[in-house]
Each structure stands twice: as structure tokens, then as C-alpha cells.
Amino acid sequence: MATTLSGTSGALYYKPAGTDSTFTASNVTNAGNQIAIGAYRNFKVNDKVSFGTGTGGTLPGGLSASTDVFIRTYDAASGNATFSATSGGTELALSNDGTDGTTPFTIKFAEFQAVGAVREWSFEITRDEIDVTTIGQTLGQTAPFKTYITGFADGEGSATIYTTDDDTTIASRLVEDVIQRIQTGVQFKLYIDRVISSGTVDDTASRSISMEAVLTSASYSVNPDDAQSIEIAFRPSAAPTFDLAKT
């Protein structure tokens, strides 16, 4: 007999806005162990990030596409960042500037983080209707019906976030990201049925919807009778991935 899922089966995971950027070898200063990864991005100290080589390129010495590192320092005005092998660790030494390929190097927020202060999330999928009714139909006693075919799909979502006094949480960062100028990097993973195995999410056994997105609004609610909350609205910036079966 099938088990009916409750709301506690779901979860919301997030990657912040402005944490998907590119750079070239000319942006690397290996003598200072720093890379200009983009001005006024949204990288924070201790963010875990991953690097990509670009097509045909070689990353600066000390970095690897297979090993995530942490942001040690980041200056928004200049875009300069240094890195460490562990969170809060010593500065990672860069032995050379790397070699450019035909596409730039990439740096991205490495892992989805669970947003723990979410009361609820919702996501609606819609389809365009295209009217293909033809004229000259045979008349009868009843009115002819229009004929439609489906067109492009679209989506729109929201999440209600409880307001807390901890500014360091990923939930607080999600709320702040609504006014982040650069939205590149925003990603959601909406779990309908999250399954935890050995302390981590088992995506093979879970059901989810994941997408790149843009944050479109934040609605604040404050009254004496309820916990303070903020409703965040978002929409996909590319086609979502639907993993709706346990496979």
C-alpha cells in the first residue's frame, strides 16, 4: 500500500546569487596568491567553491577541477579573492597563473545548502495555449468549440522564510539575494520527498525539482500574532530538471 507523503518529507536547498563567474590567466596574480574573480559578486568568506578549466586550459598551479576549496578573502570592489584548502585555513599558494584555453576558467558555489528556516515552498508549472481554431466549420445546433494546442512551458515559485536573528544562515542570504544585482548562480533544489542516508541526501531515493533561477520579489510580513516571515518569489531562468521517480 502506498504511503501518503506529508510536508515534512520536503525540503528546500539553495545556491546563492552572484556565485557563478569566470576569469582568465590575466586575472591571476600568483605572487599574491589571488585571483580577480569578478567585482561586486556575492562570494563570502568560507564559501566552498569549485573551479573549471575551460576548454583546453590549465588552472593556476595549486588549484584543481576535482578539489573544492574555500574563499579565504574577497574584496567586492576589486573582485580579488584568496583561497584556502579548508574552511578558515591558511592561504593557498598559487605557483603559476595557469594557461588559457578557448573558453575562460569558471568558479562556482560548490554545493547546495539546506535552507532550514523554510515554512513552505511552492512551484507552479504552466503551458501556453495556442489557438488553432479554423474558420468554415460545419454549423450545427450547438456552438463549435475552439481548438487549442500547447506551447511553451513556464514556471513560477515561492518560498516562505522565517526571519531569525542569525544573519549568517543560508536563509538570511537567500532573502538578501533578492536585491543582488547579479543573479547568475541562483539555483534551487526543491525536494518533494527527501531521503537521508548516512547523514547526506540520497538523490537516487529522493524526488526533486532543480533549476537555475532568478529571484523576483520579497514580501515582508510582521504582526504580533505570528512569527515574522518573508515570502520570496522566483522563476526558472532555464528549463528545470524534474526527478520525480525513485530510481
C-alpha positions in Angstrom: 0.0 0.0 0.0 1.3 3.4 -0.9 2.4 5.9 1.8 1.0 9.4 1.6 3.7 12.0 1.9 3.4 14.9 4.4 5.0 18.3 4.2 7.8 17.2 6.4 9.1 15.0 3.5 10.1 18.1 1.6 13.0 20.5 1.8 14.5 23.5 0.0 18.2 23.7 -1.0 19.9 26.8 -2.4 23.0 28.2 -4.1 23.4 32.0 -3.8 23.1 34.7 -6.4 26.3 36.1 -7.9 28.4 33.0 -7.1 29.0 31.8 -10.7 31.8 33.7 -12.5 34.7 33.4 -15.0 38.3 34.5 -15.2 41.4 34.1 -17.3 45.1 33.7 -16.6 45.5 37.5 -16.8 43.3 37.8 -13.7 45.7 35.7 -11.7 48.4 37.2 -9.5 50.2 34.1 -8.3 52.8 36.1 -6.4 50.0 37.4 -4.2 48.1 34.1 -4.3 45.0 35.9 -5.5 42.6 35.8 -8.4 40.2 38.6 -9.7 37.0 36.5 -9.9 34.7 39.4 -10.6 33.8 42.7 -8.9 30.6 43.0 -6.9 29.9 39.3 -6.9 28.4 37.7 -3.9 31.1 35.4 -2.6 31.5 35.2 1.1 34.4 34.1 3.4 34.3 30.3 3.8 32.1 29.7 0.8 33.1 26.3 -0.7 33.8 26.8 -4.4 34.7 24.6 -7.4 36.9 25.5 -10.4 36.6 24.6 -14.1 39.5 24.6 -16.5 37.6 26.0 -19.5 38.1 24.3 -22.9 41.8 23.4 -23.3 43.0 25.5 -20.4 45.1 24.6 -17.4 44.2 26.0 -14.0 46.6 28.0 -11.9 49.1 25.8 -10.0 47.6 24.8 -6.6 44.0 24.6 -7.9 42.3 21.5 -9.4 38.9 21.0 -11.0 38.5 17.9 -8.9 39.2 19.5 -5.5 36.9 22.1 -4.0 38.5 25.0 -1.9 37.2 27.8 0.3 37.1 31.5 -0.1 39.6 33.0 2.4 39.2 36.7 1.5 37.1 38.5 -1.1 37.1 42.2 -1.9 33.9 43.2 -3.8 35.3 46.4 -5.3 38.3 44.8 -6.9 37.0 41.3 -7.2 40.2 39.9 -5.8 40.0 36.7 -3.8 42.3 34.3 -2.0 41.6 30.7 -1.1 42.3 28.0 1.5 42.1 24.2 1.4 39.9 24.1 4.5 37.4 26.5 5.9 39.2 29.2 7.8 42.6 27.6 6.9 45.8 29.2 5.7 46.2 30.9 2.4 46.5 28.6 -0.6 49.7 29.1 -2.6 49.4 29.6 -6.4 52.5 28.5 -8.2 51.6 30.0 -11.6 48.9 31.9 -13.4 47.6 28.9 -15.4 47.2 28.7 -19.2 44.1 30.0 -21.0 42.1 27.8 -23.3 39.4 28.7 -25.8 36.9 29.5 -23.0 37.6 31.1 -19.6 38.1 29.4 -16.3 35.0 29.1 -14.1 34.4 29.4 -10.4 31.1 28.4 -8.8 29.5 27.8 -5.4 30.2 24.1 -4.9 27.3 22.6 -3.1 23.6 23.1 -2.4 22.9 24.2 1.1 19.7 23.3 3.0 17.6 26.3 3.9 16.5 25.4 7.4 14.1 28.2 8.2 11.6 27.5 5.4 7.9 27.2 6.4 6.8 26.1 2.9 7.7 26.3 -0.8 5.6 26.0 -3.9 6.3 25.7 -7.6 3.7 26.0 -10.4 4.2 24.8 -14.0 2.1 26.4 -16.8 1.8 25.9 -20.5 0.9 28.4 -23.2 -2.3 27.8 -25.1 -2.1 28.4 -28.9 -5.5 28.9 -30.6 -5.6 26.9 -33.8 -9.3 27.1 -34.4 -10.2 27.1 -38.2 -13.0 29.0 -39.9 -15.6 27.5 -42.1 -16.6 24.7 -39.8 -19.9 23.0 -40.5 -22.7 24.7 -38.5 -24.9 22.6 -36.2 -27.4 23.1 -33.4 -24.6 23.8 -30.8 -21.8 26.3 -31.0 -18.5 24.9 -32.3 -15.7 24.8 -29.8 -12.3 26.4 -30.3 -9.3 24.1 -30.8 -6.0 24.6 -28.9 -2.5 23.1 -28.9 0.0 23.5 -26.1 3.0 25.8 -26.5 6.0 26.8 -24.3 6.2 25.8 -20.6 6.9 28.3 -17.8 7.2 28.1 -14.1 6.9 30.3 -11.0 7.7 29.5 -7.4 7.8 30.9 -3.9 9.2 30.1 -0.5 8.2 31.4 2.9 11.2 32.1 5.1 11.1 32.7 8.8 13.0 35.7 10.0 15.7 34.9 12.6 18.3 36.9 14.5 21.1 35.0 12.8 22.5 36.9 9.8 24.9 34.1 8.8 22.4 31.4 7.7 21.7 30.5 4.1 18.1 31.5 4.7 19.2 35.1 5.5 21.4 35.0 2.5 18.5 33.9 0.3 16.5 36.9 1.5 19.3 39.3 0.9 19.9 37.9 -2.6 16.6 39.4 -3.9 18.4 42.8 -4.3 21.7 41.2 -5.5 22.3 42.9 -8.9 24.0 39.8 -10.4 21.6 36.9 -10.2 23.9 34.4 -12.0 24.4 31.5 -9.7 21.0 31.2 -8.2 19.9 27.6 -8.1 17.1 25.8 -6.2 16.6 22.2 -5.4 13.1 21.6 -4.3 12.7 18.3 -2.6 9.3 16.7 -2.6 10.5 13.6 -0.9 13.9 14.0 0.6 15.6 10.8 1.8 18.6 11.0 4.1 21.2 8.1 4.1 24.2 8.1 6.3 23.8 11.8 7.1 23.6 13.0 3.5 20.8 13.3 0.9 20.3 10.2 -1.2 19.3 11.8 -4.5 18.7 8.3 -6.0 16.0 7.7 -3.5 14.6 11.2 -3.4 12.2 13.2 -5.6 13.1 16.8 -6.5 12.8 19.7 -8.9 16.1 21.6 -9.6 16.6 24.7 -11.6 18.7 27.8 -12.3 16.5 30.7 -11.3 16.2 34.5 -10.7 14.7 36.0 -7.6 11.9 38.4 -8.4 10.4 39.7 -5.1 10.5 39.6 -1.3 7.3 40.3 0.7 7.8 41.0 4.4 5.1 40.2 7.0 5.2 41.4 10.6 2.4 41.2 13.1 2.1 40.5 16.9 0.4 37.1 16.5 2.7 35.3 14.1 6.4 34.6 13.6 7.9 37.1 11.2 8.3 35.7 7.7 9.3 36.8 4.3 7.9 35.3 1.1 10.4 35.0 -1.7 9.3 34.7 -5.3 11.4 33.2 -8.1 11.2 31.8 -11.6 13.4 29.5 -13.7 16.0 31.1 -15.9 16.4 27.8 -17.8 14.5 24.5 -18.1 14.1 22.8 -14.7 15.2 19.2 -14.1 12.4 17.0 -12.8 13.4 14.0 -10.9 10.0 12.7 -9.8 10.7 9.0 -9.6 12.8 6.9 -7.1 15.3 5.3 -9.5 
